[in-house]
Every structure is written in structure tokens, then in C-alpha cells.
Amino acid sequence: MTDNAIEISKLRKIYKGSGTTGDKLALNDIDLIVPRGSMFGLLGPNGAGKSTTINILAGLVNKTSGDASIWGFDIVDNPRNARANIGVVPQELLFDAFFTPAEMLDVQAGMYGVPKAERRTEELLKAVHLWDQRDAYARTLSGGMKRRLLIAKSMVHNPPVLILDEPTAGVDIELRQQLWEYVRMLHARGTTIVLTTHYLEEAEELCDTIAIINHGEVVCSEPTSKLLARIDEKEIIVDIAEAQGSLPKSLTGFHAEMRGTNQIVIKINQSGNGVGPVLEALVTAKLTINDISTDETDLEDIFLQLTSNKMGSDTDSDTAA
């Protein structure tokens, strides 16, 4: 049995065109490994291929070529076992409007062959704070409640792998915190989490490993700490009392610039000599410093750098899935 929750090798997906529309290459022979027990972030701009990848794993889209397995089960050779080991929370809020949350979870559990005595409807609805709404029709629930219900629905068969496709899109801050509290609890219990999100700060805070996909290709996949270390540039922002018409001469040897007349921004490499020489140059300039702050590299900077040179006008092939 493999140590990986998901293994993808040379996975390719081509959506066939029709009429004047040509074929669309959505996934270009991607390789991806999701270790068991990880909190894995799958990031990329619209049109990158994230949802296509997820839909292939979920059995909703057929791959063109390549291999993919979930918990050691090939999605083609052992589709039943592969799908039994994965739960997917989709972006879309799709429900039967005349089912209650309790009924919906019972039906979903039945579809996975979970015996009545082993169903966890009450446990799951309480976990996502929907027990009080268990007998309400799904159409009466708020958007946030529906999002939580989707998570509960994906967990009825207790899968070891949970994929969250933009789970906090359009929800308020309080609900987002509730969702992440529950996801962290699942992860602590051993569930492997795969997360796609447009909120890069979420991925940076939650995920131990991040892959970035762009135009159907994986441009990087590595531990979050290693990814953040790719760019070690830091900005030092210095607010000064004396208005300056130009950059002080003592700072001309640095990557420095004036912002307005009372702020100097100096870029340094954290792996270099640090802030010492900068401070010495400021002392030499005999400036009155009101404040010093720093702006360090974050995941957004790296994301933009890795994807900006490939960004084009392609539309999201994921929507075709």
C-alpha cells in the first residue's frame, strides 16, 4: 500500500471542440503526489485546470490519458474503491430543494452502502452546526448553511481523503473560521485534506504542502516553507521627518527609492547581509526616522511570479467539466 493519498502521473485531458471551436487542452501530462495525512493546497488562476483535476478524481470527468489513484486504488481499474476513499465538496451549491439536511445525509450514506446503524447523520450535522436545521427544507437554508451541509454530505462514508473546492468562496468571515475549525479537526483525526482556494492567505496558513497549476501544467509542488523561501526579498519602509527631493546619497548603492517626499523603500535579500548596512546608511544620511516597517514575501508574491509569465486570455476549461 502506498504512503500517498493521491498519485497522479502524466494525466492529460483534452476537451473536444465542436463546430468552429477547436480542442481544448485542459491538463498537459501533469504529475502530482499528495502524501497521506497532509493538508495539501492546489492553487492556480482561473483556467488552470484545478477543477478538471478534481472532477477526474471524483469520476465526473473522463481522463484522456495518464494514471490517477486514490488511497492506492486506480480510478479506472478500481473505480468503486477509489471513490469510496474520497469525499468532494464542490464549488456549486447543488441540492434537492425538497430534502431536509437529515434526509439528504441519509440518502447519501445509503448510496455509499453505509448501513443504517453506522450512519453518522446527527454527528455530522452537529459538527457543522446544522443540527437545529435538520428538518428544514434545503431551499430555506442560507448560502453559508448550504456550504456547511455540502461538507457534511461529503463525509457520510468517512473517506480518508477530503477535497474542498473553493469551500469559502462568498462566505463571511465568521463562517469561514467555523469551516476551518472543522477542517482542522478532521485533519487532526488523520483525514488528508486537499484544498483549492483563491484566498492565498488561507493556503499559506493552513497547508503544509502547496502545488501551483497554470494552463494545465504543475509549475511547482513542494512544502509551503520551501515555497516561501524561493523568494527571500524583503522591503524595508522608512518614514522620515525631513522631506527629501531625491534619494540620500548614502543609499544610492542599495535597491532604494523615494515614495513621496517622506518615505524611503529599500529592497534587500534576507539571505544577504540583512538590515545592518541599511541602518548604517540611514545614520550616515542623518535623517530623523519616525517609523520603520518591513514587508516580507508572502505566497501571493510567489504565486504571481510563477503564473504571470504564462497568464493569457484562455477561459477556464474547468467550467467545461
BELHU-V427031 format. One record per pair of residues at least 12 apart in sequence whose ideal C-beta (glycine too) atoms are under 10 Angstrom apart, sorted by the first residue. I is the first residue (numbers start at 1). J is the second residue. D is the distance in whole Angstrom. If there is no record, write none. Layout:
# BELHU-V427031
((I;J;D) (I;J;D))
This chain:
# BELHU-V427031
((1;36;10) (1;71;8) (1;72;5) (2;33;9) (2;35;10) (2;36;8) (2;69;8) (2;71;8) (2;72;5) (2;73;10) (3;33;10) (3;35;7) (3;36;6) (3;37;9) (3;72;10) (4;32;10) (4;33;5) (4;34;6) (4;35;6) (4;36;6) (4;38;9) (4;69;8) (4;70;10) (4;71;9) (4;72;8) (4;192;9) (5;33;9) (5;34;5) (5;35;7) (5;36;5) (5;37;8) (5;38;7) (5;40;8) (5;69;9) (5;70;7) (5;71;6) (5;72;9) (5;85;8) (5;86;9) (5;160;7) (5;161;5) (5;162;10) (5;191;9) (5;192;4) (5;193;9) (5;194;8) (6;32;7) (6;33;7) (6;34;4) (6;35;9) (6;36;9) (6;38;10) (6;40;8) (6;53;10) (6;57;7) (6;68;7) (6;69;7) (6;70;6) (6;71;8) (6;72;10) (6;75;10) (6;82;10) (6;85;10) (6;86;8) (6;161;7) (6;163;9) (6;192;8) (6;194;7) (7;31;9) (7;32;8) (7;33;6) (7;34;8) (7;67;8) (7;68;7) (7;69;5) (7;70;8) (7;71;10) (7;72;8) (7;74;9) (8;27;9) (8;30;6) (8;31;6) (8;32;4) (8;33;8) (8;34;8) (8;53;7) (8;56;9) (8;57;8) (8;63;10) (8;66;7) (8;67;7) (8;68;5) (8;69;8) (8;70;10) (8;75;10) (8;218;9) (9;29;9) (9;30;9) (9;31;6) (9;32;8) (9;33;9) (9;66;6) (9;67;5) (9;68;8) (9;69;9) (10;27;10) (10;28;10) (10;29;5) (10;30;8) (10;31;7) (10;63;10) (10;65;7) (10;66;4) (10;67;7) (10;68;10) (11;27;5) (11;28;9) (11;29;7) (11;30;5) (11;31;8) (11;32;8) (11;49;9) (11;52;9) (11;53;7) (11;56;7) (11;57;9) (11;63;6) (11;64;9) (11;65;8) (11;66;4) (11;67;7) (11;68;6) (11;75;10) (11;216;10) (11;218;10) (12;25;8) (12;26;9) (12;27;6) (12;28;6) (12;29;5) (12;30;8) (12;63;7) (12;64;5) (12;65;5) (12;66;5) (12;216;8) (13;25;8) (13;26;4) (13;27;4) (13;28;9) (13;30;9) (13;49;8) (13;52;5) (13;53;8) (13;55;9) (13;56;7) (13;61;7) (13;62;8) (13;63;6) (13;64;5) (13;65;9) (13;66;8) (13;216;8) (13;317;8) (13;320;10) (13;321;9) (14;26;7) (14;27;8) (14;28;9) (14;63;10) (14;64;5) (14;65;9) (14;216;10) (14;317;10) (15;52;8) (15;61;9) (15;64;9) (15;317;6) (15;320;5) (15;321;8) (16;64;9) (23;64;10) (24;47;10) (24;52;10) (24;216;9) (24;314;8) (24;315;9) (24;317;5) (24;320;7) (25;49;9) (25;64;9) (25;215;8) (25;216;6) (25;217;10) (25;314;10) (25;317;8) (26;47;9) (26;48;9) (26;49;5) (26;51;9) (26;52;5) (26;53;9) (26;55;10) (26;56;9) (26;61;9) (26;64;9) (26;215;9) (26;216;5) (26;314;10) (26;316;9) (26;317;4) (26;318;7) (26;320;7) (26;321;8) (27;48;10) (27;49;5) (27;50;10) (27;52;6) (27;53;6) (27;56;8) (27;61;10) (27;63;8) (27;64;8) (27;65;10) (27;66;8) (27;213;9) (27;215;10) (27;216;5) (27;217;8) (27;218;9) (27;317;9) (28;49;8) (28;213;10) (28;215;8) (28;216;4) (28;217;5) (28;218;9) (29;64;10) (29;65;8) (29;66;7) (29;216;9) (29;217;8) (29;218;10) (30;49;7) (30;52;10) (30;53;7) (30;66;8) (30;68;10) (30;211;9) (30;213;7) (30;216;7) (30;217;6) (30;218;5) (30;221;10) (31;66;9) (31;67;10) (31;211;10) (31;217;10) (31;218;7) (31;221;8) (32;53;8) (32;68;9) (32;194;10) (32;211;6) (32;213;8) (32;218;6) (32;221;6) (33;209;9) (33;211;9) (33;221;7) (34;57;10) (34;70;9) (34;161;8) (34;163;10) (34;192;7) (34;193;9) (34;194;6) (34;209;8) (34;211;8) (34;221;9) (35;192;8) (35;208;9) (35;209;7) (36;71;8) (36;72;10) (36;160;8) (36;161;9) (36;190;8) (36;191;10) (36;192;6) (37;160;9) (37;187;8) (37;190;6) (37;191;8) (37;192;6) (37;193;9) (37;208;9) (38;187;9) (38;192;6) (38;193;7) (38;194;8) (38;207;8) (38;208;6) (38;209;5) (38;223;9) (39;183;8) (39;184;8) (39;186;10) (39;187;5) (39;191;9) (39;192;8) (39;193;5) (39;194;9) (39;195;7) (39;203;9) (39;206;6) (39;207;5) (39;208;5) (39;209;7) (39;210;10) (39;224;9) (40;161;10) (40;163;9) (40;192;7) (40;193;7) (40;194;5) (40;195;7) (40;196;10) (40;203;10) (40;206;10) (40;207;6) (40;208;8) (40;209;5) (40;210;8) (40;211;7) (40;221;9) (40;224;10) (41;193;9) (41;194;8) (41;195;5) (41;196;8) (41;197;7) (41;200;9) (41;202;8) (41;203;4) (41;204;8) (41;206;7) (41;207;4) (41;208;9) (41;209;7) (41;210;4) (41;211;7) (41;212;9) (41;221;10) (41;224;7) (41;227;10) (41;299;9) (42;54;8) (42;163;9) (42;164;10) (42;165;9) (42;194;6) (42;195;7) (42;196;5) (42;197;9) (42;203;9) (42;207;9) (42;209;10) (42;210;8) (42;211;5) (42;212;8) (42;213;7) (42;218;9) (42;221;9) (43;195;9) (43;196;7) (43;197;7) (43;198;8) (43;199;10) (43;200;7) (43;203;6) (43;207;9) (43;210;6) (43;211;7) (43;212;5) (43;213;7) (43;214;9) (43;219;10) (43;220;10) (43;299;8) (43;302;10) (43;303;6) (43;306;9) (43;307;9) (44;196;8) (44;198;10) (44;211;9) (44;212;6) (44;213;4) (44;214;5) (44;215;9) (44;216;9) (44;217;10) (44;218;9) (44;219;8) (44;303;9) (44;306;10) (44;307;7) (44;316;10) (44;318;10) (45;198;9) (45;212;9) (45;213;9) (45;214;6) (45;215;9) (45;303;9) (45;304;10) (45;307;6) (45;308;9) (45;310;9) (45;311;6) (45;312;10) (45;314;10) (45;316;9) (46;198;9) (46;311;10) (46;314;9) (46;315;8) (46;316;4) (46;317;10) (46;318;8) (46;319;9) (47;214;9) (47;215;7) (47;216;9) (47;311;9) (47;312;8) (47;313;9) (47;314;5) (47;315;6) (47;316;4) (47;317;6) (47;318;7) (47;319;9) (48;196;9) (48;212;8) (48;213;5) (48;214;5) (48;215;7) (48;216;7) (48;217;9) (48;218;10) (48;219;9) (48;307;8) (48;310;9) (48;311;10) (48;314;9) (48;316;8) (48;317;9) (48;318;8) (49;213;5) (49;214;8) (49;215;7) (49;216;4) (49;217;8) (49;218;9) (49;316;9) (49;317;6) (49;318;7) (49;321;10) (50;91;10) (50;165;8) (50;166;9) (50;196;5) (50;197;10) (50;211;10) (50;212;10) (50;213;6) (50;214;10) (50;316;9) (50;318;6) (51;90;8) (51;91;7) (51;165;6) (51;166;9) (51;196;8) (51;316;8) (51;317;9) (51;318;3) (51;319;8) (51;320;9) (51;321;6) (52;213;10) (52;216;8) (52;316;9) (52;317;6) (52;318;5) (52;319;9) (52;320;8) (52;321;5) (53;68;9) (53;163;10) (53;194;10) (53;196;9) (53;211;10) (53;213;7) (53;216;9) (53;218;10) (53;318;9) (53;321;9) (54;86;10) (54;88;6) (54;89;10) (54;90;8) (54;91;9) (54;163;6) (54;164;10) (54;165;6) (54;194;8) (54;196;7) (54;318;8) (54;321;9) (55;88;8) (55;90;9) (55;165;9) (55;318;8) (55;320;10) (55;321;4) (56;68;6) (56;75;7) (56;321;8) (57;69;9) (57;70;6) (57;75;7) (57;82;8) (57;83;9) (57;86;6) (57;88;8) (57;161;9) (57;163;7) (57;194;9) (58;70;9) (58;75;9) (58;82;9) (58;83;7) (58;86;7) (58;87;9) (58;88;5) (58;90;8) (58;163;7) (58;165;9) (58;321;10) (59;75;7) (59;76;10) (59;79;6) (59;80;10) (59;82;8) (59;83;5) (59;86;9) (59;88;9) (60;88;8) (60;90;9) (60;321;7) (61;318;10) (61;320;9) (61;321;5) (62;75;10) (62;76;9) (63;75;8) (63;76;8) (68;82;8) (69;81;10) (69;82;7) (69;85;10) (70;82;4) (70;83;8) (70;84;9) (70;85;5) (70;86;5) (70;159;9) (70;160;9) (70;161;6) (70;163;10) (70;192;10) (71;84;9) (71;85;4) (71;86;8) (71;159;9) (71;160;6) (71;161;6) (71;192;9) (72;85;8) (73;85;7) (73;86;10) (80;113;10) (82;161;10) (83;112;9) (83;157;9) (83;159;9) (84;112;7) (84;113;8) (84;157;6) (84;158;10) (84;159;7) (84;160;10) (85;157;9) (85;158;10) (85;159;5) (85;160;6) (85;161;6) (85;192;10) (86;154;9) (86;157;9) (86;159;5) (86;160;8) (86;161;5) (86;162;8) (86;163;7) (86;192;9) (86;194;9) (87;108;10) (87;112;10) (87;150;10) (87;151;9) (87;152;10) (87;153;8) (87;154;4) (87;155;6) (87;156;8) (87;157;7) (87;158;9) (87;159;4) (87;160;9) (87;161;7) (87;162;5) (87;163;7) (87;164;9) (87;186;10) (87;191;9) (88;150;9) (88;153;10) (88;154;6) (88;159;9) (88;161;9) (88;162;8) (88;163;5) (88;164;8) (88;165;7) (88;194;9) (89;147;8) (89;148;10) (89;149;10) (89;150;5) (89;151;5) (89;152;9) (89;153;8) (89;154;5) (89;155;9) (89;162;7) (89;163;7) (89;164;5) (89;165;6) (89;166;9) (89;167;6) (89;179;10) (89;183;10) (89;195;10) (90;150;7) (90;154;9) (90;163;9) (90;164;9) (90;165;5) (90;166;9) (90;167;9) (91;147;10) (91;150;10) (91;164;10) (91;165;5) (91;166;5) (91;167;8) (91;169;6) (91;170;10) (91;196;9) (91;318;9) (91;319;10) (92;150;9) (92;165;9) (92;166;10) (93;138;9) (93;141;9) (93;143;7) (93;145;10) (93;146;5) (93;147;7) (93;149;9) (93;150;7) (93;170;9) (94;146;9) (94;150;8) (95;137;9) (95;138;4) (95;139;7) (95;141;8) (95;146;6) (95;149;7) (95;150;8) (95;153;9) (96;137;9) (96;138;7) (96;139;9) (97;137;7) (97;138;6) (97;139;4) (97;140;9) (97;141;10) (98;137;6) (98;138;8) (98;139;7) (99;137;7) (99;138;6) (99;139;9) (100;133;8) (100;134;6) (100;135;5) (100;136;6) (100;137;6) (100;138;7) (100;140;10) (100;141;10) (101;121;8) (101;124;9) (101;125;6) (101;128;9) (101;130;5) (101;131;9) (101;133;6) (101;134;5) (101;135;8) (101;136;7) (101;137;9) (101;138;7) (101;141;8) (101;145;8) (101;146;9) (101;148;9) (101;149;5) (101;152;7) (101;153;9) (102;121;6) (102;122;8) (102;124;10) (102;125;7) (102;130;9) (102;131;9) (102;133;9) (102;134;4) (102;135;6) (102;136;9) (103;121;9) (103;134;9) (103;135;9) (103;137;9) (103;138;9) (104;121;9) (104;125;10) (104;134;10) (104;138;6) (104;149;7) (104;150;10) (104;152;9) (104;153;6) (104;156;9) (105;119;7) (105;120;8) (105;121;5) (105;122;9) (105;123;10) (105;124;6) (105;125;7) (105;130;10) (105;134;9) (105;149;8) (105;152;6) (105;153;6) (105;155;9) (105;156;5) (106;119;6) (106;121;6) (106;156;8) (107;153;9) (107;156;9) (108;121;9) (108;152;9) (108;153;5) (108;154;8) (108;155;9) (108;156;5) (108;157;8) (109;121;7) (109;124;9) (109;153;9) (109;155;10) (109;156;4) (109;157;7) (109;158;10) (110;156;9) (111;156;9) (111;157;9) (112;156;6) (112;157;4) (112;158;9) (112;159;9) (113;157;8) (114;156;6) (114;157;6) (114;158;8) (118;157;10) (118;158;9) (119;156;7) (119;157;10) (120;152;9) (120;155;8) (120;156;7) (120;157;10) (120;158;7) (121;134;8) (121;152;8) (121;156;8) (122;134;8) (123;152;9) (123;155;9) (124;148;10) (124;149;9) (124;151;8) (124;152;4) (124;153;8) (124;154;10) (124;155;6) (124;156;7) (124;158;10) (124;182;10) (125;148;9) (125;149;8) (125;152;6) (126;152;9) (127;148;9) (127;151;9) (127;152;7) (127;155;8) (127;181;10) (127;182;6) (127;185;8) (127;186;9) (128;145;9) (128;147;9) (128;148;4) (128;149;7) (128;150;9) (128;151;6) (128;152;5) (128;153;10) (128;155;9) (128;178;8) (128;179;8) (128;182;6) (129;144;10) (129;145;8) (129;148;7) (129;152;10) (129;175;9) (129;178;7) (129;182;9) (130;145;6) (130;146;10) (130;148;6) (130;149;6) (130;151;10) (130;152;7) (133;145;6) (133;148;10) (133;149;9) (142;171;10) (142;175;9) (143;169;10) (143;170;7) (143;171;7) (143;172;9) (143;175;9) (144;168;10) (144;170;9) (144;171;5) (144;172;7) (144;174;9) (144;175;4) (144;176;9) (144;178;9) (144;179;9) (145;175;9) (146;171;10) (147;166;10) (147;167;7) (147;168;8) (147;169;9) (147;170;8) (147;171;6) (147;175;7) (147;176;10) (147;179;7) (148;167;9) (148;171;9) (148;175;8) (148;178;8) (148;179;7) (148;182;8) (150;164;9) (150;165;10) (150;167;8) (151;164;8) (151;167;7) (151;179;7) (151;182;7) (151;183;8) (151;186;9) (152;182;9) (154;167;10) (155;182;10) (155;186;8) (155;191;8) (158;189;10) (158;191;9) (159;191;8) (159;192;9) (160;190;7) (160;191;6) (160;192;6) (161;191;7) (161;192;5) (161;193;8) (161;194;7) (162;183;8) (162;186;6) (162;187;9) (162;191;5) (162;192;7) (162;193;6) (162;194;7) (162;195;9) (163;192;9) (163;193;8) (163;194;4) (163;195;8) (163;196;8) (164;179;8) (164;180;10) (164;183;7) (164;193;7) (164;194;7) (164;195;5) (164;196;7) (164;197;8) (165;194;9) (165;195;8) (165;196;5) (165;197;9) (165;318;9) (166;195;9) (166;196;6) (166;197;6) (166;198;7) (166;199;9) (167;179;6) (167;180;9) (167;183;8) (167;195;7) (167;196;9) (167;197;8) (167;202;9) (168;180;8) (168;183;10) (168;195;10) (168;197;7) (168;198;9) (168;199;7) (168;202;7) (169;196;10) (169;197;8) (169;198;7) (169;199;9) (176;199;8) (176;202;8) (180;195;10) (180;202;7) (180;205;9) (180;206;7) (183;195;8) (183;206;8) (184;206;8) (187;206;9) (187;208;9) (193;206;8) (193;207;8) (193;208;10) (194;207;9) (194;209;10) (194;211;9) (195;207;6) (195;210;9) (196;213;9) (196;318;10) (199;300;10) (200;298;7) (200;299;5) (200;300;5) (200;301;9) (200;302;9) (200;303;6) (200;304;9) (201;298;8) (201;299;7) (201;300;8) (202;299;10) (203;224;8) (203;227;10) (203;299;6) (203;300;10) (203;303;9) (204;224;7) (204;227;9) (204;228;7) (204;298;6) (204;299;4) (204;300;8) (204;302;10) (204;303;10) (205;224;9) (205;299;9) (206;224;9) (207;223;9) (207;224;6) (207;227;10) (207;299;9) (208;223;6) (208;224;6) (208;225;8) (209;221;7) (209;222;7) (209;223;5) (209;224;6) (209;225;10) (209;226;9) (209;227;9) (210;222;7) (210;223;8) (210;224;5) (210;225;10) (210;226;9) (210;227;6) (210;228;9) (210;299;7) (210;302;9) (210;303;9) (211;227;9) (212;227;8) (212;299;9) (212;302;8) (212;303;6) (212;306;5) (212;307;7) (213;307;9) (214;303;9) (214;306;7) (214;307;5) (214;308;9) (214;309;9) (214;310;5) (214;311;8) (214;312;10) (215;307;9) (215;310;5) (215;311;8) (215;312;7) (215;314;7) (215;317;9) (216;314;9) (216;317;8) (217;310;8) (219;303;10) (219;305;10) (219;306;5) (219;307;7) (219;309;10) (219;310;8) (220;302;8) (220;303;10) (220;306;6) (224;299;8) (227;299;7) (227;302;6) (227;303;9) (227;306;9) (228;296;9) (228;297;7) (228;298;7) (228;299;7) (228;301;9) (228;302;7) (229;270;9) (229;271;9) (229;297;9) (229;302;10) (230;297;8) (230;301;9) (230;302;6) (230;305;8) (230;306;9) (231;269;9) (231;270;9) (231;296;10) (231;297;5) (231;298;9) (231;301;6) (231;302;6) (231;305;7) (231;306;10) (232;268;9) (232;269;5) (232;270;4) (232;271;5) (232;272;8) (232;296;9) (232;297;7) (233;255;9) (233;267;6) (233;268;7) (233;269;6) (233;270;7) (233;271;10) (233;272;10) (233;295;10) (233;296;8) (233;297;6) (233;301;8) (234;266;9) (234;267;7) (234;268;6) (234;269;8) (234;270;5) (234;272;10) (234;274;9) (234;275;8) (234;294;6) (234;295;7) (234;296;5) (234;297;7) (235;255;9) (235;265;6) (235;266;7) (235;267;6) (235;268;8) (235;293;9) (235;294;7) (235;295;4) (235;296;8) (235;297;9) (236;254;9) (236;256;9) (236;264;8) (236;265;7) (236;266;5) (236;267;8) (236;268;6) (236;275;6) (236;278;6) (236;279;9) (236;282;9) (236;292;7) (236;293;8) (236;294;6) (236;295;8) (237;259;8) (237;263;6) (237;264;8) (237;265;5) (237;266;8) (237;291;8) (237;292;7) (237;293;5) (237;294;7) (237;295;7) (238;251;9) (238;256;9) (238;259;10) (238;262;9) (238;263;7) (238;264;5) (238;265;8) (238;266;7) (238;278;8) (238;279;10) (238;282;7) (238;285;10) (238;287;8) (238;289;6) (238;290;9) (238;291;8) (238;292;5) (238;293;8) (239;259;10) (239;260;10) (239;262;6) (239;263;5) (239;264;8) (239;288;10) (239;289;7) (239;290;5) (239;291;4) (239;292;8) (239;293;8) (240;258;10) (240;261;9) (240;262;6) (240;263;7) (240;264;7) (240;282;8) (240;285;9) (240;287;5) (240;288;6) (240;289;6) (240;290;7) (240;291;9) (240;292;10) (241;262;7) (241;287;8) (241;288;4) (241;289;8) (241;290;6) (242;261;9) (242;262;8) (242;285;9) (242;286;9) (242;287;6) (242;288;6) (243;260;9) (243;261;4) (243;262;6) (244;258;6) (244;260;9) (244;261;6) (244;262;7) (244;263;9) (244;264;8) (244;285;9) (244;287;8) (245;258;8) (245;261;7) (246;258;7) (246;261;10) (247;264;7) (247;266;10) (247;285;9) (248;264;8) (248;281;8) (248;282;8) (248;284;8) (248;285;4) (248;286;9) (248;287;7) (249;281;9) (249;284;9) (249;285;8) (250;278;10) (250;280;8) (250;281;4) (250;282;8) (250;283;8) (250;284;4) (250;285;5) (250;286;9) (250;287;9) (251;264;7) (251;266;7) (251;278;8) (251;281;5) (251;282;8) (251;284;9) (251;285;7) (251;287;10) (252;281;9) (253;277;9) (253;281;8) (254;266;5) (254;267;8) (254;268;8) (254;277;8) (254;278;7) (254;281;7) (255;267;4) (255;268;7) (255;269;9) (256;268;10) (256;278;8) (256;281;8) (262;287;10) (262;290;8) (263;290;10) (263;291;9) (264;278;10) (264;281;10) (264;282;8) (264;285;9) (264;287;8) (264;289;10) (264;292;10) (265;295;9) (266;278;5) (266;281;8) (266;282;9) (266;294;10) (267;295;10) (268;294;9) (270;294;10) (270;296;8) (270;297;8) (275;292;9) (275;294;8) (278;292;9) (279;292;9))
